[in-house]
Amino acid sequence: MLGEFEYLLITAAAGLGDGAYGAAIREEIETSTGRTCSIGALYTTIERLETKGLLKTWMGEATAQRGGRAKRMIRVTPKGVRAAKDFYDAVAKVSRGASWVTHRGSTS
């Protein structure tokens, strides 16, 4: 099963579609969660997910806005989609009886 950060990374990449690359994924995670995301943690996780067959990466074209450097593009594989869906389904299932989901009981 995926970890939380792996799920966030895969979900951000899937949402960005053809525009998914490291800096864009990092920004999406930070904007969505309000937490900082180190570039080291991001690329370590990308490597791990690619080794597991959940992501595919390749070098895109060099761009002027990056000083002629190429972007490392990222695509979620079908196996990655299944892993993210399984994670989401598990969290939703285990959350069903929680007070913050059902609004029953106190929140303290």
C-alpha positions as CSV (number, residue, x, y, z in Angstrom):
1,M,0.0,0.0,0.0
2,L,1.1,3.5,-0.7
3,G,2.2,6.0,2.0
4,E,0.5,9.3,2.4
5,F,3.2,11.3,0.5
6,E,3.4,8.7,-2.3
7,Y,-0.4,9.1,-2.7
8,L,-0.1,12.9,-2.7
9,L,2.6,12.8,-5.3
10,I,0.8,10.4,-7.6
11,T,-2.5,12.3,-7.3
12,A,-0.8,15.6,-8.0
13,A,1.0,14.2,-11.0
14,A,-2.3,12.7,-12.3
15,G,-4.0,16.0,-11.9
16,L,-1.3,17.9,-13.7
17,G,-1.5,15.5,-16.7
18,D,0.9,16.4,-19.5
19,G,2.3,19.3,-17.3
20,A,3.5,17.0,-14.5
21,Y,7.2,17.6,-13.6
22,G,9.0,18.0,-10.3
23,A,8.5,21.7,-9.6
24,A,4.8,21.7,-10.6
25,I,4.1,18.6,-8.5
26,R,5.9,20.1,-5.5
27,E,3.9,23.3,-5.9
28,E,0.6,21.4,-6.2
29,I,1.4,19.4,-3.0
30,E,2.4,22.5,-1.0
31,T,-0.7,24.4,-2.2
32,S,-3.1,21.6,-1.5
33,T,-1.7,20.5,1.9
34,G,-0.2,23.8,3.3
35,R,2.9,21.9,4.1
36,T,6.4,22.3,2.6
37,C,7.8,19.7,0.4
38,S,11.6,19.4,0.1
39,I,12.9,18.8,-3.4
40,G,15.0,16.0,-2.1
41,A,12.0,14.1,-0.6
42,L,10.1,14.7,-3.8
43,Y,12.8,13.2,-6.1
44,T,13.6,10.4,-3.8
45,T,9.9,9.4,-3.8
46,I,9.7,9.8,-7.6
47,E,12.6,7.4,-7.9
48,R,11.0,4.9,-5.6
49,L,7.6,5.1,-7.3
50,E,9.3,4.6,-10.7
51,T,11.2,1.6,-9.5
52,K,7.9,0.1,-8.3
53,G,6.4,0.8,-11.8
54,L,3.9,3.3,-10.5
55,L,5.4,6.3,-12.4
56,K,7.3,6.7,-15.7
57,T,9.7,9.6,-16.1
58,W,11.6,11.0,-19.1
59,M,13.5,14.2,-19.9
60,G,11.4,16.8,-21.7
61,E,12.7,19.5,-24.0
62,A,14.9,22.3,-22.7
63,T,13.1,25.5,-22.0
64,A,14.2,29.1,-22.0
65,Q,12.5,29.8,-18.7
66,R,14.6,27.1,-17.1
67,G,17.8,28.5,-18.5
68,G,18.0,25.9,-21.2
69,R,17.6,23.0,-18.8
70,A,15.2,20.1,-19.5
71,K,12.3,19.2,-17.2
72,R,12.0,15.6,-15.9
73,M,8.5,14.8,-17.0
74,I,6.3,12.4,-15.0
75,R,3.4,10.2,-16.0
76,V,1.3,7.9,-13.7
77,T,1.2,4.4,-15.0
78,P,-1.9,2.2,-14.9
79,K,-0.4,0.4,-12.0
80,G,0.1,3.7,-10.2
81,V,-3.6,4.6,-10.8
82,R,-4.7,1.3,-9.3
83,A,-2.4,1.9,-6.2
84,A,-3.7,5.4,-5.7
85,K,-7.3,4.2,-6.0
86,D,-6.7,1.4,-3.6
87,F,-5.2,3.9,-1.1
88,Y,-8.1,6.3,-1.5
89,D,-10.7,3.5,-1.1
90,A,-9.0,2.2,2.1
91,V,-8.9,5.7,3.7
92,A,-12.5,6.3,2.8
93,K,-13.6,2.8,4.1
94,V,-11.8,3.2,7.4
95,S,-13.1,6.8,7.8
96,R,-16.7,5.9,7.6
97,G,-17.3,5.7,11.3
98,A,-15.2,8.6,12.3
99,S,-16.9,11.4,14.1
100,W,-15.6,14.1,11.7
101,V,-17.0,12.2,8.8
102,T,-20.4,11.4,10.2
103,H,-20.6,14.5,12.4
104,R,-21.7,12.2,15.4
105,G,-20.4,12.7,18.8
106,S,-17.9,15.3,20.0
107,T,-14.7,16.3,18.2
108,S,-12.6,16.5,21.3
